[in-house]
């Protein structure tokens, strides 16, 4: 968690047990400008990690977005941390 600001580290650590969540979401368009052009985004999934008010609600405080390859022959991941 050293990639988060100290205040966000405390919030995440204190609330994760009760409100922490990870969710696969549709790919956002900004990944293509971040990763190498030869990567085909159709072979990836995006996961958000953060806090939700309840199990029935969407994650409203996102601490990280993770791009993960779904191809085991070409492992790759990239994390965008909350700023």
Buried (B, 14 or more C-beta within 10 A) or exposed (E): EEEBEEEBBEBBEEBBEEBBBEEEEEBEEEBEEEBEEEBEBEEBBBBBBBBBEEEEEEBEBBBBBBBBBEEEEEEBEBEBBBE
